[in-house]
Amino acid sequence: MENVVIGVDLGGTTTTLGAVTRSGEIRWRQTFDTRSAADFPAYIRQLSREIEAGRDQMGGEVVGIGVGAPAGNNRYGTVQAANLNWGGRVNFVEALSQHYDIPVSLDNDANATALGEMLFGAARSFRHFVLITLGTGLGSGIVVNGEVVSGSDGLAGEMGHICVDIDGRDCACGRKGCLETYVSANGLKRTVFHFLSQRTAPSVLREYSYNALTARQISEAATAGDPVALEAFDYTGRVLGLKLADAVAHTSPEAIILFGGLAGAGQLLMEPTARYLKQYMLFLYNPDIPLLPSALPHSDAAVLGAAALAWQKVEKTAHSLT
């Protein structure tokens, strides 16, 4: 039978896990309520029970476990579970390794998605690339020589919190002008409402309150030719293109990949981002660096990313033993 790994997508509301082959086939999948466990030890026991209950359906021997988590730290194997009743930072890898004598790995969800793209998605032919995840906020994973850049403390690559404007928009991190306050679903909404206050052009978006408006509605309005929506996407692409040009200077990637809900806007975002990326890029670098959409199925991306972490650890462990 073909070996599989378990990919675990740890979310604040739900945990999804799947058994994944080296080719990226998901043989088994299960979801449970993350919050149903009273504390962290109880969560680890429940996760272990779910894995054991699914063994007969996995179609292969489990050779590794990978975990993707919003505040996961690959260097220390920890999760800063601020939104769970786990008492703050917990050593996830150490706790799970007490139940399984196989390699266990963990990283934040954006880094895991980057590895997922390299093993199963749009980056299979690349060893140097930048992944940007665009959802409520902005995450990123930077891959150099086939390895995710984690830095001295496991926290490298947080492009969502590089500065666009030192006197700019308030960010939830406590600072001002972070990239994700401009380039994300929430950032796009903030841009729309700024333009609505500055422009007199008619716009269907004037019919919505801030809380009622969604990025999808802005995309639909832009597709229909709404001038404010189109300007908002152009501005968002300009800011993203500028900061991606900075990223190119730092890492000189072979490609840049966009993933997540806002990336689903397609050419509304891709076209201005590519245009401004080329405009702002230093002349030393390739002006035609590919800007690609993710090739991971959105509903499976988190599990595939976590599984990619596991496969990378399994293969490194096997190589070190030969």
Secondary structure, DSSP 4 states (H G I P E B T S, - for coil): ---EEEEEEE-SSEEEEEEE-TT--EEEEEEEEGGGSSSHHHHHHHHHHHHHHTGGGS-S-EEEEEEEETTEETTTTEEEETTTTS-EEEEHHHHHHTT-SS-EEEEEHHHHHHHHHHHHSTTTT-SSEEEEEESSSEEEEEEETTEE--TTTS----GGGSBS-TTS-B-TTS-BSBGGGTSSHHHHHHHHHHHHHH--S--GGGGS-TTT--HHHHHHHHHTT-HHHHHHHHHHHHHHHHHHHHHHHHH--SEEEEESTGGGGTHHHHHHHHHHHHHHS-TTS-TT--EEE--S-GGGHHHHHHHHHHHHHHHHHHHHT-
